[in-house]
């Protein structure tokens, strides 16, 4: 957050692949929720495959994407996270520049949500409905009882995801109203305002994201369509 009245500049922070994967996960997670509640299981499976692809893309992009998308640029250890929390609530020194991308707490949130989403889709791949009519593409590799256990894990993990999402949304609200820093618009258009600085994040060519997305799409398609 910049000081009141200080000069600011507009800088690009989030690349298009990062933003698209973020909002794809948001939309498809909502579709998964709605289709499960309304018993549209065929659409639920399709949306779940989409979530799996988007999560795999974001995980891979965290290693080969632009600077702010890479886990190495924003994932910090416990001590750095603790210092950030002290600074956030005004109990620590405020001499370090604000991070361009995710802050240490945001990094923890991203890792937890991506991990839970990956688990959610993996549980779904092996899940079996109570009547055995609808099942994941890999359910044939496990017994009916094991498939039902995966279904229960799928449901329990979903409740845990809702809790983490609620915390995430609360944090966004805290930054918006408590810190006067709106995080959502930057994830839409990709830009943030900051105090002038020579630091400019680097980005990678768009074709890298295109090849990565095509490869992941092919892998997911083979996973769900090949007759094992």
N, C-alpha and C positions, 0 to 999 in steps of 0.2 A: 504494500500500500504506500503510495507516495504521499509526502507531506502536503498539506493544504496550500495551494497557491504555487507549488513547485512546478517547474517546467517538466513536461513529459514528452515522450516520443512513442510512436506506435511501432511495435515490432512483431514480426511473425514468429509464433511460438509453436503452433501445432500444424503438422503437414496434413494433407488431405487423407492419406491412408489411415492415419491415427484417428482422425475425426470420423471417417466413414465406419471404421471397425467399431468405434465406441457407440455410435448411434444405431448401427446394425444390431449390436448386442442388446441395446435398450429396447428397440422395437420388437425383435424376435423373442426376447424374454417375455415381454408383455403378451405376445401372441401365444407363446407356450402356456402361460398362465391362463389366458382366456379359453384356449382350446381344451385344456385339462378340465376346467370348471364346467364347460358346456359339453363335454364328452365328444368333441370332434377329434378323435384320436389320430386319424390319418393326417390331418393338418398339424396336429401336435408333433407327430414324428417328423414331418417335413421341417417345421420350425426348429425342432431340436437339432436336426442335422445342420441347419443354418447357423445356430448358436455354436455348435462344435467347430464349424469352419471358421467363423469369425474369431472365436477364442484362440484357435490354433494360429490364425494369421497374426493376431495381436501378440501372442507369445513369441512367434518367430520375428515379428517386426521389432520386438524389444531387443533383438540382437543385431539386426541388419538394417534398421530404419535410420531416420535422422536423429540428431543429437537428443532432442527432448523426448523422443519416443523410446530411446534405449534405456534399459533397466540400469545400466552402469552409470547413467547420468543423474539418476534421481533416487535410486535405492541406497539408503544409508543405514549404518549400524545403530545399535541401541543408544550409544552416547550422543551421536549427532541428533537422533530423534528427540532425546531428552532435552538437549540444548534448545532445539527448535520449539518444543513445548513451553519451556521456561520463557523464551523470547516471545512466544505467541501471547502469553498471558501477562507479559510485562514484568517478568521476574528475572530476566537475564539480559546480558548486554545486547544492544541492537546495532552492532557495528558491521555485521555481515550483510551483503546484498540479498534481497529476496530472490529465491530461485525462479528461473525463467519458466520452467515446466512444473512438474509435480513437486510439492514440498515433501519432507520426510513422512508426515502423517498421511498425505495423499498417496505416497508410494506404498505404504502399508495397506491402505484400503484397496488399491489397484491389485496388489499381489494376492490379497485374501479373496477378493471377488473373482479374479481370474481362476484361482485355484479351485474355488467352490463351483464355479460354472463348469470347469473342466470335469470335476467329479460328477456334477449333475448329469452331464451328457454321457459320461462313461457308465454311470449307474443305469441310465435310460437304455443304453445299447443292450444291456443284459436283462432288462425288466420284462416281466410277464404279467398280464392282467389276470384278475382272479378267475375268469372263465377261460383263460388261455387263448382268447380270440386275437387280442392285440399284444404284440411283443416286439422287443428290439431286434435288430438284425443279427445280433450275436447271441440271442437267448437260446438258440439251438445247441450251443456249446455247453450249456449248464442244465441241471435238472429243473423241474418245475418248482420245487421247493427253494432251490437257490435263486431262481429267477424271481420268486416272490420276495425273497430277502432283499434282492437288489431293488425291487419296487418300493419296499418300505424305506430303504436307504435313500432312494430317489425322493420320496415324500419328505423324509426328515431333513435331508440336505436342502430341500426347497425352503422349508421353514427357517433354516439357518441363513439362507441367502436373503430372505425377506428381512431378517433382523439386521444383517450387515448393510443392506441397501437403505434401511431406515436410518442407521447411523451415518451412512454416507450422505444422505439427503439432509440430515440434521447438520452435518458439518458444512455443507454448502450454504444452508441457511445462516449458520453462525458467521461465516465469512461475509455473506451478503449484508446482514443487518448488524453484526457486531464489529466487523472489521471494514465495512464499506468497500468490500472487494467482491465483485461479481465474477464468478468462475464459469458460469454456463455460456455466456456469449462467446468467450474465447474458444470454446469447444465447438462452436457453430461456424464462426468465420475465421478462426485460427490466429487472431491477433490479440495482443495485450498492450496496455499502456504502462510505461515505466519511466523512471528517471533516466535521462540520457546516459548511455554507456557505450563503450567500444565493443562489448561482448555481443556477438551476433551468432545465434545457433546455426549450425550447418544442417543441410538437408541432402537427401540422396535422390537420384533420378527416379522418375515415376515408373519407368519400365521395371525397376527392381520389385516394386510392389505388385505390378501386373503379373510378372512371372511367378512371384511367390503365391499370389492369390490363385492363379491358374493351377499351380502344383497342388495346393491344399484342396481346391475344389475337386481335382481329379482323385486325390487320395480319399476324400470323404465319399465321393460317388462310388469308387470301387469298394469301399468298406460296406456301404449299405446296399449295393446292388449285386456284388459277386455272390454266387451261390457256393458257400463254403462247403 
